[in-house]
Amino acid sequence: MDIKSGCKYPASALSNFAPHPFEFRGFKVASMEGFLQGLKFKSKEMQAEVFTLVGKRAKFKGKKKNWKRTQTLWFQGQEIKRDSKEYQKLLDEAYDALAENTKFKAALLATGDAVIKHSIGRRNKSETVLTRSEFCSRLTKLRARFKK
């Protein structure tokens, strides 16, 4: 099942663009895209603002941020290197928080046993804050946990 915002349910509901609010370390986050784009901002205030955005609004807010040159992302003013175990743990924690959203969980379970893929995602960590494999592996892992 190819996860994209323009697809039918449940694929569209699993897109990072989908409006699935969750709480992360005390912050209200409106979508996973808002969270991911927010990590590009060093300013705590701007990051909190981007966390409240959904879909294309979130994507375009972070699109021009020049994080790729240094491979540096941020959470609450703390530097996080893109290719670090710390960053992977942050992603795991964020997806665990997203999994508390009942609509997200229902959509994930509605995929049944389908292979989850993301054909529009990038593969190279240095080019994106979330690669195809990072995204799909987290969804697959959460789904397996829910089925237990």
N, C-alpha and C positions, 0 to 999 in steps of 0.2 A: 504494500500500500504506500503510495507516494504522498508524503505529507507536504501540502502546500495550501496557502490561504484561499486560492480560487477553486479548490476541489469540493466535492460533496462531503457530507458528514460520513464518517467521523474524521476523515483526513484534515478537513479545514479547521475543525475544532482543536486539533493537536498542533497546528501551526503556532509558532511563537508570536504571530500577529494576533491570535485570538484573544479576546478580552476575558482572561481568567484572572481575577484579582487574587492576590495572596499576600501574606505578611512574611517579610524576611528581616530577621534581626531587628524587629521593631519598626520597620519601614513598610508603608502601604505600597504595594506594587500592583499596577493595573494589568500588566501582561509580561510574559517572559521577554518579549522584544524590548519593552521599556526597561526592564532590568539589565539586559545585555548591553543596550546602547548607553545606559547610564554609567556603566563601568568605564566608559571612555572619558568621563569627566572627573578631573581632579577636585573641582569645587564641590564641597559637600552639599551646598544649597542647590546647585545646578543638577547634581546627581539625583537628589531627592525629587526634583521637578520632572526629570526625564523618566524616573521610575513610574510616574503617574500616567505616562503616555501609552497609547495602544497603536498597533499596526504601523501603517506608513508614517504617521506623525512621529512615532518613536524612531523608526528607521532613518528618516531624513534628518532628525535632530542630531543623531550621532554620525551621520554619513561623512561629514567634512572634518571630523576630528582626526588629527594626525597622530594616531597611536602606533601605526605600523612601523614607522622608522625606528622607534625605541622599543617596540614590543612591550609597552608598559600600559597596564590598565590600573584602575583605582577602585577601592572601596573605602568610603568614608575618609578620604585623604591619605589612605595607606596605599603605597605602591605595590602592585602585584605584577610580576612578570608573566607574560602570556604563556610561556612554555614552562610552567612550574607546577609542582605537585600542589602547592597552595591554591593555584587557580583552579585546578581540577576539583579540589575539595570544595571550593566556593561554588562551582557549578553543580556538584552533587547536592550540596545543601540547598541551593536555589530550586533545583528540580524536586527535591523532597518537599520543600515548602509549597511549590506549585501543586504537587500531588494531593495536598489537603483540600484543594478545590474540587467539590463534588462533580461539577460539570466536566472538568478536565478528566477526572478519574473515570467517569461514565464513558466518555469518548474513547479513552484509551482501552477500556475493556471491550468496547464495541468493535475494536479491530480484530477481535478473536485471535486466531493464530497467524494472521497475515504477517509476512515479512515487512518490516517498516523500513522505508527508504526515504531519501530526500534529494531528489535529482537536481534541484536548483542550488543546493548548498555547495560551498567550496570545500576542498579537501586539505588545503595547506593551512596549517595553524597560523602562519605568519600573515595570512591574508584575511582572516575572519576571527571574530571572537567566539565562534562556535562552528566547528567543522561538521560535515555530514556524519562522520562516525561518532563524534562526541554527542551529537543530537540523537541519532537513532539508537545508539547503545543505551543512552539514559532512558529513552522511552521504552525500549524492550525490557530493560532491567526493572523498571517500575511496574510494567504490565505483569511480568512474572511474579513480582512481589504481591500484587493485588490478587492474583489468581490463587494464591496459597490459602 
